[in-house]
Amino acid sequence: MCAPDDFITSPPDWADALKLRAFRLLDVEELSMPLAADDTSELSEAELEQVSYRRPSTVDELMFNWWD
């Protein structure tokens, strides 16, 4: 399981190159956000079933599939 201390405080400079392709890295605050506070409406039915079964508590636990 990831912990907030596992992440650096802000994305590194090279992350700016990702913006050219419409990507961005999440910062520590976003990754540590409680999943209940995040919008999960765009997850598929199968993904929502996994969330319901696995019960990740934060965005990072969901994004990095700590249960796999």
N, C-alpha and C positions, 0 to 999 in steps of 0.2 A: 504494500500500500504506500502511496506517495504521501509525503508530509510537506507542509508549507516550507519547511527548512530545506527541502530537496531542490527548491527552485531559487533562481537568482531573482533579485528584486525587480529588474526590468529587462526587457529583451536586449540582446547584444546589438551592436551597430550593424552587423551583417543582416539582421532581420529586416532592415529597410529595403533590401533587394526583393524580399518577398512581397512587399507592397506593390511592386510593379506588376505582379501577377494576381493582385487582389487578395492576397493572404496576409494574415498578421498573427503574431505570436501573442498569446494571452499573458498578462502579467500575474504576479503572485496573488493579488487581490481577486482577480477573476477566477483563477484556478482554485482558490480556497473558498470561494463562495458556496454556501449551502445549496445543494441541488434543489431544494424546495423553493429557493428564491429565484431560480433560473427558469427561463421559458423552455419547456421541453415539447412544445406543441408540434414541432417539425420532426420529431422522432417517429420512426415507423411503428406499426403495431408490434412487430417482433422485438424492436428495441425497447419499447415501453414495457413489454412483458418481462424482459431481462431486468429492467430497472425495478420493476415491482418485485421480482424474485430475489435479485441480488442486493437491493437496497443500498446503492452507493450514497454516501452522505454529502459529498462535495463534487463539484464540477470535474476536478482532476481525477477522482475515482471513476467517474463515468467515462471520461475521455480516454483514459489510459487502461480501461478494462482490467482493473486490479484483480478481478475474479478469474481471468483466463490463466 
